[in-house]
């Protein structure tokens, strides 16, 4: 499989890494990077993630066989709606957004050749200078086709992710959004909340911060603009997951208040067992 022209809108960490991975595997004859800032595009060229760059969306997607929306999740819908009228007949459109239901519903209504995707890879660092061709190797990439998605587009997008080393999982956009609310979005909320709690104690807490706190809160250093967009684009699922999380915290509160040692041990044990079997393995 070799695609003649791939256009990547947004050449940051994810878009840049995609460009490098496509080049490494020889999956595209030409890769065009599209962005809003000349400095970022020049850096993308310097790093070698793309072959050409442009600030012009219409020009950038013209005659592209595959267009990848790698912009921040809060911009994907706007950009997608803007470019669809300028795509050539049969061009495939996909994205890398971390929420899916809203994006898939809107862009899928505009073209049957849209395939929603979410590579579960990244870093708390950002920028094309951090891009690497190996970012997606052994990572999970969720693809969210609907009954209206064209088989050709689905096959191309699925094969692309497999060829750059990702493990592809298919599910509905709604299922994806609820599960990532639990496995990705709530952990950021929890990390940020723990940091806020420690910050209330000001400098008194700092000498006592050790490995456990650092490991648990590392992702609190992620980009606030990115994560505010993610939370608001997945509002209902985050609220639903947060409700369940609060119920679990209430159970803990009751066990501790009642000094229920057996119940506390059981709850710790159940979590530890599930983590070893499903996360550690």
C-alpha positions as CSV (number, residue, x, y, z in Angstrom):
1,X,0.0,0.0,0.0
2,X,1.4,3.3,-1.1
3,X,-0.6,6.6,-1.1
4,X,0.4,9.2,-3.6
5,X,-0.4,12.4,-1.6
6,X,-1.0,12.6,2.1
7,X,-1.9,16.0,3.7
8,X,-1.5,16.3,7.4
9,X,-3.3,19.3,9.0
10,X,-1.4,20.1,12.2
11,X,2.3,19.1,12.4
12,X,2.8,18.9,16.1
13,X,3.9,15.8,18.1
14,X,1.2,13.5,16.6
15,X,1.0,14.9,13.1
16,X,4.8,15.1,12.9
17,X,5.2,11.6,14.2
18,X,2.7,10.3,11.7
19,X,4.7,12.0,8.9
20,X,7.9,10.4,10.1
21,X,6.3,7.0,10.4
22,X,4.7,7.1,6.9
23,X,8.1,8.0,5.5
24,X,9.9,5.3,7.4
25,X,7.5,2.7,6.1
26,X,7.4,4.1,2.6
27,X,3.7,4.5,2.7
28,X,3.4,7.9,0.9
29,X,5.0,9.4,-2.2
30,X,4.5,12.9,-1.0
31,X,3.5,14.4,2.4
32,X,2.2,17.9,2.8
33,X,2.1,19.7,6.1
34,X,-0.6,22.3,6.7
35,X,-0.5,24.6,9.7
36,X,-1.2,28.1,11.0
37,X,2.3,29.3,11.9
38,X,5.2,29.6,9.5
39,X,7.7,28.8,12.3
40,X,6.1,25.5,13.1
41,X,6.0,24.5,9.4
42,X,9.6,25.4,8.9
43,X,10.5,23.3,11.9
44,X,8.4,20.4,10.4
45,X,10.5,20.7,7.3
46,X,13.7,20.8,9.2
47,X,12.9,17.7,11.2
48,X,11.9,15.9,8.0
49,X,8.3,15.1,8.9
50,X,6.9,16.4,5.6
51,X,8.0,17.1,2.1
52,X,6.1,20.4,1.5
53,X,4.3,22.9,3.7
54,X,1.6,25.5,3.3
55,X,-0.5,27.9,5.4
56,X,-3.4,27.5,2.9
57,X,-5.9,24.8,3.8
58,X,-7.5,24.6,0.3
59,X,-4.2,24.5,-1.4
60,X,-2.9,21.9,1.0
61,X,-5.7,19.4,0.6
62,X,-6.0,19.9,-3.1
63,X,-5.5,16.6,-5.0
64,X,-4.7,14.8,-1.7
65,X,-5.6,11.1,-1.6
66,X,-5.6,11.0,2.2
67,X,-6.1,14.0,4.6
68,X,-5.3,13.5,8.3
69,X,-6.8,16.0,10.8
70,X,-4.1,16.2,13.4
71,X,-5.1,19.5,14.8
72,X,-6.2,20.0,18.4
73,X,-9.6,18.3,19.1
74,X,-11.3,21.7,19.6
75,X,-10.4,22.6,16.0
76,X,-11.1,19.4,14.2
77,X,-14.8,20.0,13.4
78,X,-14.3,23.5,12.1
79,X,-11.4,22.5,9.9
80,X,-13.1,19.4,8.7
81,X,-16.2,21.3,7.6
82,X,-14.0,23.8,5.9
83,X,-12.0,21.4,3.8
84,X,-14.6,18.8,2.8
85,X,-15.9,20.9,-0.2
86,X,-12.3,21.1,-1.5
87,X,-11.4,17.4,-1.3
88,X,-11.1,15.6,-4.7
89,X,-13.6,12.8,-5.5
90,X,-12.7,9.7,-3.5
91,X,-10.3,11.4,-1.1
92,X,-10.2,9.8,2.3
93,X,-10.5,11.9,5.4
94,X,-9.5,10.8,8.9
95,X,-8.5,12.3,12.2
96,X,-6.6,11.6,15.4
97,X,-8.9,13.3,17.9
98,X,-9.2,11.9,21.4
99,X,-13.0,12.2,21.4
100,X,-15.0,10.7,18.7
101,X,-18.9,10.8,18.9
102,X,-19.3,14.5,18.0
103,X,-16.6,14.4,15.3
104,X,-17.8,11.2,13.7
105,X,-21.4,12.3,13.6
106,X,-20.7,15.7,12.0
107,X,-17.9,14.7,9.5
108,X,-19.5,11.4,8.7
109,X,-22.6,13.2,7.6
110,X,-20.5,15.3,5.1
111,X,-18.6,12.4,3.5
112,X,-18.8,8.6,3.7
113,X,-15.0,8.5,3.2
114,X,-14.4,9.8,6.8
115,X,-13.0,7.4,9.3
116,X,-12.6,8.4,12.9
117,X,-9.4,7.3,14.6
118,X,-7.7,7.8,17.9
119,X,-4.1,6.7,18.4
120,X,-3.6,6.0,22.1
121,X,0.0,7.4,22.1
122,X,1.5,10.7,23.0
123,X,3.5,12.5,25.7
124,X,3.1,15.3,28.2
125,X,5.6,17.1,25.9
126,X,4.4,18.7,22.7
127,X,5.8,20.1,19.4
128,X,7.1,18.7,16.2
129,X,10.6,18.7,17.5
130,X,9.5,15.9,19.8
131,X,8.1,13.8,16.9
132,X,9.4,10.3,16.5
133,X,8.7,7.6,13.9
134,X,8.3,5.0,16.6
135,X,5.6,6.8,18.6
136,X,2.8,4.5,17.4
137,X,4.6,1.2,17.5
138,X,2.8,-1.3,19.8
139,X,0.3,1.5,20.7
140,X,-3.5,1.0,20.4
141,X,-5.3,2.9,17.7
142,X,-9.1,2.9,18.1
143,X,-11.0,3.2,14.8
144,X,-14.7,4.2,15.0
145,X,-16.5,3.3,11.8
146,X,-20.3,3.6,11.4
147,X,-22.7,1.7,9.2
148,X,-22.3,4.5,6.7
149,X,-18.5,4.4,6.5
150,X,-17.1,3.4,3.1
151,X,-15.3,0.1,3.1
152,X,-12.5,1.4,0.9
153,X,-11.8,4.3,3.3
154,X,-12.0,2.0,6.4
155,X,-9.5,-0.5,4.8
156,X,-7.0,2.2,3.9
157,X,-7.1,3.8,7.4
158,X,-7.0,0.5,9.2
159,X,-4.1,-0.8,7.1
160,X,-2.2,2.5,7.5
161,X,-2.2,2.2,11.3
162,X,-1.3,-1.4,11.2
163,X,1.7,-0.8,8.9
164,X,3.1,1.9,11.2
165,X,3.0,-0.6,14.1
166,X,-0.2,0.2,15.9
167,X,-2.7,-2.4,17.3
168,X,-6.1,-1.5,15.8
169,X,-9.3,-1.9,17.8
170,X,-12.7,-1.1,16.4
171,X,-15.6,0.2,18.4
172,X,-18.5,2.6,18.2
173,X,-17.8,6.3,18.8
174,X,-20.0,6.3,21.9
175,X,-18.3,3.3,23.5
176,X,-14.9,4.9,22.8
177,X,-15.8,8.2,24.4
178,X,-17.1,6.6,27.6
179,X,-14.1,4.3,27.9
180,X,-11.5,7.0,27.3
181,X,-13.4,9.2,29.9
182,X,-12.5,6.5,32.4
183,X,-9.0,5.5,31.2
184,X,-7.7,8.8,30.0
185,X,-9.7,11.9,30.9
186,X,-10.5,11.1,34.6
187,X,-6.8,10.3,35.3
188,X,-5.9,13.8,34.2
189,X,-8.6,15.2,36.4
190,X,-7.5,13.1,39.4
191,X,-3.8,14.1,38.8
192,X,-4.7,17.8,38.6
193,X,-6.9,17.6,41.7
194,X,-4.1,15.9,43.7
195,X,-1.7,18.7,42.7
196,X,-4.2,21.3,43.7
197,X,-4.6,19.6,47.1
198,X,-0.9,19.6,47.7
199,X,-0.6,23.2,46.5
200,X,-3.0,24.3,49.2
201,X,-0.2,23.3,51.7
202,X,2.2,25.4,49.7
203,X,5.9,24.8,50.4
204,X,5.2,22.5,53.4
205,X,4.2,19.7,51.1
206,X,7.2,19.8,48.8
207,X,9.8,18.0,50.9
208,X,7.4,15.1,51.3
209,X,6.7,14.6,47.6
210,X,8.2,11.3,46.5
211,X,7.9,8.7,43.8
212,X,4.2,7.8,44.4
213,X,3.0,11.4,44.1
214,X,5.3,12.1,41.1
215,X,4.1,8.9,39.3
216,X,0.5,9.6,40.0
217,X,0.5,13.3,39.0
218,X,3.0,13.4,36.1
219,X,0.2,14.0,33.6
220,X,-0.9,17.1,35.5
221,X,1.9,18.9,33.5
222,X,0.0,18.4,30.2
223,X,-1.2,21.3,28.1
224,X,-4.2,23.0,29.8
225,X,-5.7,24.3,26.5
226,X,-5.6,20.8,24.9
227,X,-7.3,19.2,27.9
228,X,-9.9,21.8,28.4
229,X,-10.9,21.2,24.8
230,X,-11.0,17.4,25.3
231,X,-13.1,17.6,28.5
232,X,-15.7,19.9,26.9
233,X,-15.9,17.9,23.6
234,X,-16.6,14.8,25.7
235,X,-18.7,16.6,28.4
236,X,-21.5,14.0,28.9
237,X,-19.2,11.0,29.0
238,X,-16.8,12.7,31.4
239,X,-19.7,13.7,33.7
240,X,-21.1,10.1,33.6
241,X,-17.7,8.6,34.4
242,X,-17.1,11.2,37.1
243,X,-20.4,10.3,38.8
244,X,-19.3,6.7,39.0
245,X,-15.9,7.7,40.3
246,X,-17.5,9.8,43.1
247,X,-19.5,6.8,44.1
248,X,-16.4,4.7,44.5
249,X,-14.8,7.5,46.5
250,X,-17.9,7.5,48.7
251,X,-17.5,3.8,49.3
252,X,-13.9,4.4,50.4
253,X,-15.0,7.2,52.7
254,X,-17.5,4.9,54.4
255,X,-15.0,2.0,54.8
256,X,-12.4,4.3,56.4
257,X,-15.0,6.0,58.6
258,X,-16.2,2.7,59.9
259,X,-12.6,1.4,60.3
260,X,-13.6,-1.6,58.2
261,X,-10.2,-3.2,57.8
262,X,-11.4,-6.2,56.0
263,X,-13.4,-4.1,53.5
264,X,-10.4,-1.8,52.9
265,X,-8.1,-4.8,52.3
266,X,-10.7,-6.4,49.9
267,X,-11.0,-3.2,47.9
268,X,-7.2,-2.7,47.7
269,X,-6.9,-6.4,46.8
270,X,-9.5,-6.3,44.0
271,X,-7.9,-3.3,42.4
272,X,-4.4,-4.7,42.7
273,X,-5.5,-8.1,41.2
274,X,-7.3,-6.4,38.2
275,X,-4.3,-4.1,37.6
276,X,-1.8,-7.0,37.5
277,X,-4.0,-9.1,35.2
278,X,-5.0,-6.4,32.8
279,X,-2.6,-3.4,33.0
280,X,0.8,-4.9,33.9
281,X,0.6,-7.8,31.5
